[in-house]
Amino acid sequence: MPDALRKFKATIFQALAHPTRIAILETLRGGELPVSIIIERLMLEPANASQHFAVLRAKHIVTRRKAGSQVYYSVRDPLILEVLDIMRRYFQVHLEESLSLLKEAEREETERILMTTVCT
């Protein structure tokens, strides 16, 4: 894989590396919204939201449109939402694996306790 492509991927993942930025993108899943609604839905401080929007804009993940005094944001390319969906599926698979291992460990521990109790 060319180094330039790896760097591109890394910069996108860096931009996504904050839960608030992911929440912003998930909020925009339904389409363009004014900043005020995004801030309200996510209960963000305006200054904090501004910093996150700046990162997303700098990486061309969101687009901004101004209409009068309102600023609107939208996801530039819906493919980024597919990336988030894939990460959700990845998380679910690994969560299911972890839960399965935990249940197995609990079953083994219960059996060990029962065997210890029966033997004493």
Residue, then its C-alpha position, 0 to 999 in steps of 0.5 A: m500500500p502506498d505510504a500516501l494512502r496510509k497517511f490519508k487513512a491515518t488522518i481520517f482516523q485521527a479526525l474520528a478519534h474523539p467520541t464527540r466528533i463521532a457523535i456529531l457525524e451520527t447526528l448528521r446521519g439524517g441530513e443537514l442540521p444547524v449548529s444550534i440543533i447539533i449543540e442542543r442534541l449533544m449538549l455541547e458547549p459552543a466553544n467545544a463544538s466549534q473546535h470539533f467542527a473545525v477538525l471535521r472541516a479541516k479533514h473534509i469530513v463535513t461541509r458547512r453552509k451559512a444562511g443568514s446568521q445560521v450555520y448548517y453542517s452536513v456529512r460531505d460523503p456518506l461513505i464515512l457513515e458506512v465506516l462508522d457502521i462497520m466499526r459498530r459491527y466490528f465492536q458488536v462481534h468482539l463484544e459477543e466474543s468477549l461475552s461468550l468467553l466471560k460466560e465460559a469462564e463463569r461456568e468453569e468457575t461455578e464448576r470448580i466451586l461445586m467440585t471443591t464443595v462436593c470434595t470437602 
